[in-house]
Amino acid sequence: MASITLENLNKTYPNGFVSVKNLSLHIEDGEFVTFFGPSGCGKSTILRMIGGMEDITSGEIYLGKDLLNDILPRDRSLAMAFQNYQLYSHLNVYDNIALGLRLRNLPRQIIDSRVKNGQHIFFNITDILEKKIRVINEAQKQRVALGRAVVCKPKVLLVDEDFARQNEHRRKEMMRDIRRINKELGITVLYVTNKRGETEIAGQKVISMRDGEVVDIKKI
């Protein structure tokens, strides 16, 4: 199961700022959920706690029936797409996408199949697989980062609004890519945005936040 359950989740920073207040939510397996709200409302903090990039002050996070609190980020069945693509400029596109698979010691033929099939089906960047990261454009880097996440077959994809460092046309292209990942692969998607217009085209459920709390949940 790739459901996400948050139980009485809290995040308070050392300076006393309360980012998330006693939050309890359940996200179903395969849902596309958008967290919407102004900067500082806690929506990105929630994603980072789920991904293990932020410590939890109190509360519990479950992936299916598995408690994630003390599981290292690399051992969670999640993929994260944040502002820093974490691509290696000295490697080509193929090697960047394949890196996570190689770290899992998968056979070469499986790695090759996943990389080439995934890029052809979902991202249409097969023609740049041999190019170095430093020579491709920002839109292509964004797709490489998404492709690397998908080939590892995560149960949940976390996408922060800062990941979409593109103009409006490219943001819409990215949204289409992520919706295809959700629909065709069945991967649960949690997406964060402060753009109200994106909530109408993004997911099946919109969770509106203010001051660290949920103020509305709406099905699209």
Secondary structure, 3 states (H helix, E strand, C coil): CCCEEEEEEEEECCCCCEEEEEEEEEECCCCEEEEECCCCCCHHHHHHHHHCCCCCCEEEEEECCEECCCCCHHHCCEEEECCCCCCCCCCEHHHHHHHHHHHCCCCHHHHHHHHHHHHHHHHCCHHHCCCEHHHCCHHHHHHHHHHHHHHCCCCEEEECHHHCCCCHHHHHHHHHHHHHHHHHHCCEEEEEECCHHHHHHCCCEEEEEECCEEEEEEEC
